[in-house]
């Protein structure tokens, strides 16, 4: 339709607990990691050229950066998959 622009944009504010990161005794690191993960997800999703598979792959790599905080465990991966499925549909 002429003169119609549809955009998609998200703003994430997930906590370290929601991401499934270890918050004790590394709570400051975990909360900083959650902030970084939120920002990465926003940037990736808000780019309309990125596919669901690309966003998922890039975010899995981001989670692995925080393996010391449990980012490579199954819970953060499961949470990421749930979020991406919600954003893109199953």
C-alpha positions in Angstrom: 0.0 0.0 0.0 1.3 3.4 -0.9 2.5 5.7 1.9 2.6 2.9 4.4 5.7 1.9 6.2 5.8 -1.1 8.5 8.7 -1.3 10.9 9.7 -3.7 13.6 11.7 -2.8 16.5 12.3 -4.3 19.9 13.7 -3.1 23.2 14.9 -5.9 25.6 15.3 -5.6 29.3 15.9 -9.2 30.3 17.6 -9.8 33.6 20.6 -12.1 34.2 18.2 -14.5 35.9 16.0 -14.6 32.9 19.0 -15.3 30.7 19.9 -18.1 33.1 23.3 -16.7 34.0 25.1 -17.4 37.2 24.4 -14.4 39.4 26.2 -15.5 42.6 29.0 -14.6 43.3 29.5 -12.9 40.0 26.3 -10.7 40.1 28.0 -7.6 38.6 29.4 -9.5 35.7 26.2 -11.3 35.1 24.1 -8.2 35.0 26.6 -6.5 32.7 26.5 -9.6 30.5 22.7 -9.5 30.4 22.8 -5.9 29.3 25.2 -6.8 26.5 23.0 -9.8 25.5 20.0 -7.5 25.4 21.7 -5.0 23.2 23.0 -7.6 20.9 19.6 -9.1 20.4 18.1 -5.7 19.8 20.7 -4.8 17.1 20.4 -8.2 15.4 16.6 -8.3 15.4 16.1 -4.6 14.5 18.0 -5.2 11.3 15.3 -6.3 8.8 18.0 -8.1 6.7 18.7 -10.6 9.4 16.9 -13.9 9.3 15.7 -15.9 12.3 18.5 -18.5 11.7 21.1 -15.8 11.5 19.9 -14.0 14.7 19.8 -17.4 16.5 23.4 -18.3 15.4 24.9 -14.9 16.3 23.2 -14.9 19.7 24.4 -18.4 20.5 27.9 -17.1 19.8 27.2 -14.2 22.1 26.1 -16.5 24.8 29.3 -18.6 24.5 31.3 -15.4 25.3 29.7 -15.7 28.7 30.4 -19.3 29.3 32.1 -18.5 32.6 28.7 -17.2 33.8 26.9 -20.2 32.4 26.1 -18.7 29.0 26.9 -21.9 27.2 24.6 -24.0 29.4 21.3 -25.3 28.2 19.1 -22.8 30.2 20.4 -19.7 28.4 20.2 -21.4 25.0 16.6 -22.5 25.8 15.7 -19.0 26.8 17.2 -17.6 23.6 15.3 -20.1 21.5 12.0 -19.1 23.2 12.7 -15.4 22.7 13.6 -15.8 19.0 10.6 -18.0 18.4 8.4 -15.3 20.0 10.0 -12.6 17.8 9.9 -14.5 14.5 7.2 -17.1 15.1 7.9 -20.8 15.1 
